[in-house]
Amino acid sequence: MKDNEHLKRVIINISGRVQGVGFRPFVFKLAKKYSIRGNILNDLGGVTIDAQGIENDLMNFMKSLNSEKPPLAVIDVKTFRFLKPVFYRDFEIKKSDRTYDTNNAENLNLIIPPDIATCDECLKELLDPSDRRYFYPFINCTDCGPRFTITKKLPYDRVSTAMDKFKMCPECEIEYEDPTNRRFHAEPNGCFACGPEVEFIVPDSLGSKKDEKIKGFKAIKTIVQILENGGIVCVKGVGGFHLMADAANDDAVKLLRGRKNRPKKPFAVMFKDICEVSKYAYADNISMSLLLSRRRPIVLLKDKRNLSYFVNCGTKNIGVLLPYTPIHHIIFSLFHKPLVATSANIAGQPIVKDNDEALFKLKSIADGFLIHNRDIYRRCDDSVIKIIKGTKGNDRVFIRRSRGYVPDPIELPFGLKRNVLAMGSYLKNTFAMAYSGNINDDDSKGAVILSQHNGDLDNIDSFINFIENVEDFETFYNFKPSLIVCDSHPRYDNTKWAKDLAKKKGIKYVALQHHRSHIISCMAENGLGLKDDVFGVAFDGTGYGDDGSIWGGEFFKGNYIHLKRVGTFKRFRLIGGDKAVKSPQRVLLSLLFTLFTENRGRYVENYDFMRKLSVCSPDKKDFNPDTLLKLTGIPAKNINIFFKMWSRGINSSYTSSCGRIFDAVSCLCGFKRDISYEGEAAVYLEDLCGKEEAENKRDSYDNEIEKSDCFGYAVDYDKIDDLFIVDYGPMLIQIIEIIINNRNPEDSGSLTALYKDIAERFINTIASVIKDIALKIGCKNACMSGGVFQNAFLPEKTAKILNENGFSVFFNRKIPPNDGGISLGQAVYGGLIDDK
């Protein structure tokens, strides 16, 4: 090395997503480029580089660490420490340091990347008959392949992954050690000679022989034969198994629905490539970009109706995804039609990830299994994204944030006071870990890692999976919380477990009301400051309120620490409790009981009008069964029973849920049955809205909202509770009047147009309600959260009308607006409150 007087040495500590992304090979090549000597190693803080060289070369090397880093790498913090030069012969990649720095536990230093879809270079090799990895089901490199689901512990090395048991053959070793090869230090590297292998198995219940084994390419061909014959197969992927069937075959999809006990909930469909997608769905540039991204989520697109009706049972949208593992690509090289690709599980239970578990639980569903011997350490369902027009975040709304996005952190605009473990919701659960950073250091920001989707915790398997995942994350990240935050519902199992865990750890726990968690999550992901006040709107189906009733149509004002409830929807009873949640008919009936008994005096004029139409008689308890049957679809024999339950409060708790009001309007517009999956009635109502658009365009309708485009409503002020109360009674009366006066009830075309008009005016009305409350509150930052804001039209309408009135409007776009996102709000709240 020349010019020794200019020789400099620096220790560079880099934190962020710098393991599992080819960062060490990148630094190795960069060192060679600039004649740098020294070493790099993985550690539990990220990577540490000991670099020595001529001053000018060293400066260029350090600049290039940022400007030329690998596409998957994210550098969060980079620190430098200059030392006295020493003698280094060359630059090398050293063995990882597994010593944990206990003095730096408040910072999130090391981020493991999500699982990444097969890259273009690997795909070329996979489909090239002359390549030694032709049709190799586990091909990968430093730019692609599994990461999160196969990594047992940190730092990220082969010995810490599910590939530990597979010793590389000489050819793979050469690639692994060659700095010019893109598999240089690719930890999951392997081939036919040394890597994992696939195997076909027939369930014992179908008469297979125990010693019957079909492996390799023949196993995949056997799976394809079953698909071609209309059968159902179970295929092991990255984060779990998929159940697959021919999406164009009515009998095959009906068979899958019957065996999986999934009557109507839409299935996701996997297509060979983006050209195939365009034959079956309308995809704009945003959708195609998401589908082709390395994250490969399911994207909801408008259906062209060329697949089996039973894929989505007539809804407007279809869930679309592209292959993201080599196994998927090999299957589509042999099978040339779209495939249903739905999570392999028993209804309500976690996705299956282990071979024995799949064979035991799913043998009555699948006609054959394609398994492999690379372990999956973490279950991870496919992510689901919906495109909503005219909102922030490139129109992307998460329905489920999981594979491809987890465990990427949500970075905060400020530091926190402590590390926090947040338990999330009971339904659509995710939990979260908040790293404090340093609240007194403007350059030290907090960060929150949300878990993968854990589903509903209302059965023992899901709850056990939740506990295992919490314990796994704590161990994986060596995370030490100082506080636990849970939902305020006292009977939720994860709330009870949180209290026990806090006691076991000797730390405190706090409970945060459900809808406040929603608002705080929206504030945090949009980077609002600690001193910013917001007007918050939380609309969903269910959330335990401060008064012990079920909330769901709530308005707030305040900041991260203090959110005061300033408004709500007029409450009503849920006839039958949880049964009403699945019955839009019961919800509507309860609203009608309330409307024409408790509100009789208020709506004298409308009551007289309705009496003439035989909705009810002067005796408020004497309801006309024929008219109520027409409106609700409930048989006359049940009306009196439900009225007694309603009037006496028998198993009929109060709610202010906006989500349930959506259900009631859906019922008025023809949805007169119990839902078979959560949100089914809301999907029905959304499908009524909007006009049929030209190809490659999403549904929309005129942004302008005139008074005539809305139904009536009233906003009252309750002095005792200091609350604005939204009374939707006038709206319901107007809708009923429209339906009763319809002269062509048997004309399906006329009825559809009628329902479409009602649905659109209803959405306009909800947006107008939000505007009116916002103007009364006066705070110009407006945060909208909750599952209702997954509606394709409400965010657009609300943002438009609020923007016109001088408000800045924020929605959840990095996390789901549904309950899958409230763990972020819990985590941030726990990190900001004062010690008690």
Phi, psi and omega in degrees: 000129185268171177053057185301334181292343179257010181287130180232152177228137181221140171261121183246119175255122183239127175246161182129207177270085186232012173234139181081013182233013181077026185286317179297314175301322178298314180295322178302312180294322179295321178297319178296321181299321185254016177057041179267139176245158181138224182196167174221145176213152170282143171215183184281002174254353183137249172225151174238128180246127172253104189241136181221134180183181174300141189308313182295318178296320181295320179295318178295321177300314183293322177295321184290340177303325178274311191286336184241013186300157180302154185299331181271351185280145174227120178260116180267312182223138178225120180243151183236143176217112183275134182232172177290134180301148174231177182270119173238134179281324188202188174249135184221160172264117184267164177297144185295148176261119183258018179279128183268133179273098183291344180278356184236030187288345182278350182253143173272100187266327189238124181242118175279138182287158172292173172291136188244137181296154179307128182281168183296322181294317178293324180295321177300315179295319182301323185258010181261111182301339181272353183273146182291345176254026177302120181061027175280119191290356184230028181297140179197174175205192181290347182261356184203172176108179182288145175224289186303318187278349180246000183266119183279320183205169179253156359289168187279102174223164181303322181296341181262009184240175177292352178273000184303325184278355180254108180279128183295141175285168182305319181295318179291325177299319180298315177300316184297328183264355185268113182298339181271354183265140182287356173259015175299113183058034170277106191296325179276015185301142178184178179205188180301328186282333189225351187261188178297164178221155179265158181213140176263135179225138173262135179303144179304327183295343179261011172087027179285156175272141184297331182266005180282120180223129174238119186240167174068213184298327178298326179297317180291321177298324179294320177300316181296322178298320178297317179298318180295333180268011176083018181269180181242132180238155178243118189241126178281130181243232184262307182257007182156192181263151168251145163265129186235146177205160179296113185287350178260359184255108181305314184296320181294317182289321176297320178299317179296318179299317181295314182290326182271355182055053181231085191299314189224341184303128185301147174266150169280152181234130178261133180246154182298316182202180185291333177295320177294323179303317184295342177282339189240346182209157176271119182235120176270184185297321180296315180297315181296322178298318178294315182298323183271355182292163180293346181276332175049061176282169164283131179241130179279120181235160179287129187280137175269000175068035178254359177257181177301138176305328188281357174295313180233005176053039171093357177291161186288330186258159174226136177279120187243137170215159178253160179303140179229359174236157177302324179301317178301313182297322179294317178302315182285346173285343181250330182247124194250030176227160178297152182236131165301132179224089184247152181305134181274106179197163167281141186313125177088349182262166180295158175300140181281137181235339185255150184301308182296322178299317180296314182295327181282313188277332191247010183294338178272356181254313187266146175271348178190155183237134170252104182251172171211171188255020169264120185292148170255117182278332183227129172294141180203103180292163174296143173283152180232130183231141177243144179261124179239130186283140167080017178240172184287171176076037180055033175065019184262128176232123178284130165269323177214127180250111185208247185304137179091340182239330178269133016253038177304132184280158169263115182277140182259155179277005183209165173276165178246168182275344186195164170281139186227138170254118182251130188274348176075200186266177176272327177252147182052043191295136155229151169249174184213151173241124179255125174265134191287326194065222178220109185296339181266359181244115183298336181270353181254107184258151174281165178211149181233129174257119174270143179286172170293168179297124178255353178080196179276137185264030185266014172219160190296322181296317180292322181291320176297318178299319177301312180298316180299321180290321176299312181296322178297314180296318180299318180289314184301316182263003185049047188274131181239096180284150173258350183205146174243135178241136180224173177289154184279355179291118187289342185257000177291136182297322180288335173291315179297317181294324179299318179296317179294320181294319179299318179296318180296321181277347182073032179235170181273160170228153174227152177253136180239131181300140190309309187284333172294324176300318178303310184295317180296324178299319180292319178299314186293313184291339178267004172074024177291146187279168182295334182263000182281130171267148181227156164261118185250138177236120179238106181243122175203197183268318188211135172193133184291126184266169180299331183268006179087355177268175180268116177268171177171359176225070196243148177236139183226160170220138177150205182233193184302324187269321185236105175245109181270131175288120185245352181196162180198164172280148177303130186279158179211170184268146171262105184289112182092008177063239183298334178296328179291332179298331180260005184230093174304332180295316179294322179298313179298316180300318178299318179296323178292319176302315180296317185297320188253015170233292183296327184258015186302315182293327184289326185246054183302312182299313180291328179296316178299320178299315182291328179296321179297331180268010174065031173285318176207163184257175177303330173281111190297345180267355184258092183266140179286113186294327182294317180290319178295325175297319180296321183280320188252337185079007180271128180300150184301325184296338181267345186300310182295322178298313181294327179294320177297317177299316182294311186290331181261357180069029181282113181048042183221078183287161179276150175214155172241027190290123173290325178301322179290329177293323172303317179299317182297317179293324175300319179296316177299331181265018170113351181274083187250067178198168173288150176283147177259349174207155183299134178086003184298317180294322179294323176296318178301315181294319179297320180296336177288332184284160173077165179252162177292125184260162175292167181304144178070015176239145178272159176302142174200170167208167190315128183291332185291134178244109174267164180300325181289346179276356183243159169273169179282156174196169178228146174242109181259161177244123178265106183293326183294311182267357181055053183225143166276132182246122178273117178258112183266007181305311179303324178297314181297319180297318179295319179296316179298319179300317179299316183291316181297323183276358179296122185271353182233060184294341181266351181274107185297322180295316179295320181293319179298317178297321179296312180295322178299316179296318179297314182298316181292318179293327177296314178299317177302320182295316179297318177298320180293322176300314180301317180299315183296318178293319180300317180294326178289326182280317171091351180282131191272349172267117184246120180250126182245128180210168183110157186300334179299331182280011166277349176303138187290342188246329184299315179300317180299312181296315182295314180299318181298310186288328178284319177302320180295339180256018172087014181265148167264125190247134182232140177232164171286124177229337178271338178226165179293144172286344179282193185294347176294351182250353188287342178298330176296314179298318178299315184296316181293316178302313180298332180278348185251336184292156178287156174296139181246000000 
